[in-house]
């Protein structure tokens, strides 16, 4: 096998691991950090959690998602897998679905961070903040489920027409 192809495959796997592991870690940190900050009434802790959540997604997840798409297309071209195969359509559809969930999550994280930044330290956050947090959670679960399904398709490769 050509060395550059091994490097491309390894980089594709690493970017998938960053999406999966990084996404899970960011969600865990955000969920539990926000719950703790909200229970304790520490607006400063809430601000910090949300600032790091936004930063982590921008620095880790976003580049990995972009690379994942590019390297996936490159690998399909190298292996000459048809883009109209059921496998490619399933992977592409799940990738788009995950993105359609994740992009609003990014917007929600930024909005939650802005709301926490402007909230006075002594005032409870409005109900809209909590509703946005619940929507963030639901969309995150849906995106994560799609990523798990993509992992299965990448590993099992059912329906691949070579």
N, C-alpha and C positions, 0 to 999 in steps of 0.2 A: 504494500500500500504506500502511496506517495506520502511523504512526511507532511506536506501542507494540508492534505486531507485529514490526517490524524490530528493535526493541530486544530483544524476547523471543527471536527467532531468533538474534540475535547472542550474547545471554547463554547460550543453549542450546549454541551452538557453542563459546563460550569455556569453559563448564563441561566439555564433552566434551574439549576440549584439555587442561584441567587434569587431568582423570582420566587421559588417555592420557600426556601429557608428564610430569606430576607423578608418576604411578605408575611410569613408566619410569625417571625420574631417582631416585626413592626406592629402587627395586629395584636400580639400578646402584650407587648410593652404599652401600646396605646390603650387597649381595653383595661388592663389592670392598673396602669398609671392614672388614667382618667377616673376610674372608679374610686381609687384611693384618694385622689385629689378632691373629688366631689364629696366623698364621705367626710373627709377631714376638714373641708371648707377652705383648703389652701389654693387660692387662685394662682399664686406664684408657681406652685407645683403643676397645676393644670397648664399654665402657660408654657412651662418648660417641656412637659410631655408632648404637647401639641407642636411646639417648635421643632423638637427632635423628630417627631413623626413626619412632618413635612420635609425636613432636611433629609432624612433617611430614604424616603420614597424618591426624592429628586436625585439623590446621589447614587443610590443602589438600584432601586427597582426600575426607574425609567430607562437608564442606559441598558440594563439587562433585557428589558422588553424590546427595545429597538434592535439590539444585537440578535436576540432570539428570532425575530422576524427575518432579518437579513440573512442570518446563518442558516435558518431553516429553508429559505428559498434557494440559497446557494447549494445546500446539500441535496435538495430535490433535483436541481439542475445537474449536479455531478452524477447522481445515481440514475438520472433520466426517469424519475418517477413522474407520471402525468399529474398535472395540476388539477385535472378534472376527475381523478379517481375518487372513489368513495372515501378513502382514507384521507386524502388531501383536503377534500371538502369538509370532512368531519373536523380535522385539525384546524383548518382555517376558520370554520364557523365557531368553534370553541374559543379560538384565540380572539376573534372579533367580539364574541359575547363577553369574555373575560375583560377585554378592553372597554367594552361598553359599560361594564359595572365599575371597573377600576378608575376610569377618567372622572366620573362623578364623585367617587371616593376621594380622589385627589382634591377636587374642588371643595368638597365638604371639609376635608382636613384643614385647608387654608381658611375656609370660612369659620370653622370652629376655633382655630387659632386667633383669627382677628377678633372674634366675639370675646374670647377669653382675655385678649390683650386690652380691649377697651372697657372690660367690666371692672368696676371698682372692687377693691379687695373685700369690702364689707357687704356687698349686695349679692343676693342669690342670682344665679344665671336664669335667663328667661326660659319658659317651656319650649320655645323654638330651638334653643340650644340642645336640649335633651332629645327632642324629636329628630333633629339632624344627626345626633349621635346614634340613635337607634337605626336610622336609615343607613348611616355609615356601616354599621355592623351587618345589616342584612345584605347590602351590596357586596361587602367584603366576603361574606360567606359564599355568596353565589359565584363571585370571581374565583375564589379559592377552589370551589368544587369543579369549576371548569378547568383550572390548572391541573388538578388531580386527574381529571379525565384525559387531558392532553398528555400527561406523563404516561398514562396507561397506553394510549395510542402510540406514543413514541417507542415504548418498550415492546409491546406486543405486535405492533405493526399489522393489525388485521386489515384485510381489505386492500392491501397494497398491491397494485398492479404494476409489476416490473416489466 
